[in-house]
């Protein structure tokens, strides 16, 4: 398939969007702001209402989204969801015409991205895997890092869409390469989050002012996105999701599966997954990934303050 010739232009190119959750709603909103006509679907219709109020068009099924679109973006929860909305009986591939582009931005399995690409090719459709990093903050600010796998000319043609949603846009290679890159990203985050949480616990037990500590360390060699963006939330006792714990456990499971397939021993990743399983067991699977602090605090009997005073957040 090398005859791709779609020119992407707001007001002309018809977009579809599936998945209007914490990140998807903001990402789709940026494309609306850029002037694109967008048809949307979400399993919970009420979560798409804000986009409909801004001019998006509702569809009853993923296949209907594809039938009305030149390019369909999706960002859902789990690999099984990706397979259902793409390859299922009412999936996008069923409604897609030859030449349509199906872009999955979910963090999913590299092997599934390759499977979808192969199924697309059989129907004259183009598949792209483009997972993102940056959480709700990056999605709202259109500053996501977008990691892309797919055919070069297709990826290049979608540049107006990438630019509306992200800041760091890198074509990593063929089908599945975007997902593999996202696994690298998640491994880095998982291990870094342990360090962020343990450092805050140390500072708290040592009696330091946590906000002052961040002022000293966040801009130095120890700095990281998680330290700058999530540590302030932890200090305030804000464990609302920018990215769900249950989805992060899914990502770490995929990374461990891929590592095993490649005969890699990644003990740090395995330990991080076990800690996040503990977060889930404590009832925080719908919290943000910064809730790892709660699991680690419980190991030392620390009741975490929700601000610089002595009020406490329950660990139950």
N, C-alpha and C positions, 0 to 999 in steps of 0.2 A: 504494500500500500504506500505509494509515493506520489500520488496525484492530488494531494490535499491542497485546496486553494481558497479556503474560507478567509475572508477579510473581516475582522471583528471591529464593528463600529457601534457605538451607542445610538439608539434610536432605529437601528437597522437590524443588527444581530439579536435574535431572540434567545434569552437565557431561561434556563430552568433551575430551580433550587429545591433540594430535598434535605430537610433537617434544619429546624429553626430553634435550636437550643441555645445554651449559654454563649457559644461562639458563633454558630451559624446565623443567628438572627442579625448580629452586627455585621458579619461578612456580607450577607445578602443585602443589608441596608446600604453598604458602601457602593455596591453595584447599582442599586436603585438611584443613589445620589449621583452616580456617574452618567445616568441617563438611559440605562438599559431597561427594556421591558422584560419583566420576569414573571414566570409562572411558578408557583410554589406548592409544595406538599409537605405535610408533617403528620405523623400518626396522631398527635394531639392538636387538632385544628386551632384551639384557642391560643397556642403558642405562636401561631403565624399571624394572629390578628393585627399586631402592630405593623407588620409588613403590608398586609392587605389594606390597612388604613392609609398607607403611603403610596398605594397604587399597584401593588403586586396582584396577580391574578391567581385564584385558587384552582387547584386540580384535585380530582378525587383519588388518583392513584399515580404512582411513579411512571407507569406507562403513558398516562395522559400528559404528564409533564414533558416527557420526551417527545411525544407527538406534536407538541406545541413549541418545541425549542430547537435551536441549532446547536446549543451547548448546554449540557446539564451538569450542574455541580451538586455534589452530595457530601454531607458531613453528619454521620449518624453515630451510634454508640459502639457496636461490636462487629467483628467480622461476619457473624451470622446475619446481622442487619444489612451489611453491605451486600452480601450474596443475595438476600431476599429482594432488596430494592433494585438490584441490577439484573440478576439472572432468574429471579422468580417469575411465576406465571403472569403477574401484573407489574413486572419490573421494567426498568427503563429500556433495556435492550429489546423488549417486546414492542415498544412504541416508537423506537428510534428508526428514522429513515437512513439510508446510506449517506454517509458524509457527516452524520451527527457526531459530536464529541461528547463522551461521557467522562467527567472528571470526578474522581472520588478523593475527597480531602480528609476522610476519616483516617485515624491511625489504625491500620489494619495489617493483615499478614502479607508479606511480599509474595508468597505463593498465590494468594487470592488475586492480587493485582495482575500477576502473569496470567492466571486463568481467565480473568475478565478480559484482558487484552486479546487473548486467543479467541474467545467467544465473539468479541467485537469484530475482529478481522474477518470472521466467517460471514458476517452480515454487512461488511463494508462500512463499519462504524469504527471510530477511533477511541481507544481507551487511554486514559492518563491517570496516574496516581500522584497526588499532590498533598500529602499530609503537611500540617502546619505546626509551628511552635510559637508561643507567646501568650497563651491563655486568654482569658477574658480581657485583660488589659491590652494586649496586642491586637485582639480582634476589634475592640472598640476604637482604638487609635489608628487602625489600618497600618499597623507596624509589624505584622506577622512575618516570621521566617517561613517561606514556602519551599518545600523540598520536592522536586518534580522528577517523575519517571515517565518516559513516553517518547514518541516519535518527535524528532527535532523540529520539523516544520510546524507540527501541531502545537507544540509547546511555545514556539516563537510567536505563532499567530495569536495566541491567547494573552499576549503581553498586556493589552489594555485591561484585561480582567485581573491579572496578577497584580498590576500596579495599583488597582483600586482597593485591594485588600491587604497588600503586604509591602514590606520595606526591603527585605532580603530575599531575592528570588533567584534560585539556582537550579538549573537543569542538571540533575545528577547522572542521567544515563537512561537506559532503556526501561521497559516495564519492570516494576518492582524496586527500582533504584531509589525512588523517593521514599518508599516504605523502609528500606534498609537504612537509609540516612536518618529517618525518624527514630529507628531503634537505637542508633548511636546517640541521638539527642536524649532519649529517655534514659539510657544507661548513665549518661553524664548527670542528668537531673537527679536520678534516684540516689546515686552515691553522694552528690553534693548536698541533697536535702538532709541526709543524716548528719553531715558536718554542720549545717546551719542550725539544726535543732539542738544538737549536743552543745554547740558553742553558746547558744542562748541559755540553755539550762545551766551551764557552767557560770555564765555571767550572773544569772539570777541567784544561784546558790552562794556566789561570792559577794553578793550584796551590791553589785554595780547598778548604775542607772542604765537600763537597757538601751534607751534611745541615744544616750551619749556614747555608749559602746559602738552602736551602729555608725555614728558619725565618724568614729576613728577607723573602723575596719572595712566599711563597705567600699570605700574608694581606693583601698590599697590592694596588695597582692592577693588578699583573701576575698576580694569582691567577686560577686556573681549576680546573675539576674535574680535568683531565688533570694539571696541575701538582701538585695535592694528592694524587691517588690513584695516578697512574701514575709520576710522577717518583721516588717512593720505591722503587718496584719496579725502575726502571732503575738506580738507585744500587746496589741489591743484586744486580744481574745477573739479575733475575727477569723472564723474557720469556714466561712461561706465559700462555695466552690467557684474558683476560676477554672478549675479542672477537677472532675470528680475522682475521689479515691478509687471507686470501683472501676473506673475507666483506666486509671493508672495501673492498677493491678493487672488488668487485661493486657496493657502494653508491656509490662514487665514479663508477663507470662509468654507473650509472643517472642520477646527478645531472648528469653531463656531457651525456648524451643529452637529458635534459629541458631543460637550458640551451640546447643547440643548437636544440631544437624551438622555444624561446621567443626565439631570436635574441639570446642573452646570451653575452658573452665573459667567461669566468671563468678568467683565467690562473693565479691562485693555486691553484684547484682542480685544474687540469690539471697543474701542477707537482707538487702533492702526490700525485696518482695516479702520476706517473712515479717518484717516490721510493718509493712502495709497491710498484710493479712491480720496483724494484731489490731491495727487501726479499725479495720472492718469488723473484727470480732467485738470491739468495744462499742459498735453501733454507729460508726462514723463513715460508712461507705459512701454516703451522699455529701460528705463534707469535702472541702478542698484538700489538695495534697499537703498543705501546710499543717493539716491535722496530725501528721506524723509526730509533731511535738507532743501531743497528748499521750500517745503510746509510750514514747521515750520518757516522758515525765513520770508516768505511772511506775516505771521500773525503779525509780528512786524515791517514790512516795512524794513527789512534788505536786502540789496543787497550784496550777499556773494562774498568775494574776491576770485579770483582763485589762488592766491599765497600770500606771505607775504607782497606784495606791495599793490597798490590800484586798480589794474585791477579788473573788476567785471564780474560775470557770470549773464547773463540775467535770470530772473525768469519766463519769458514768455514761 
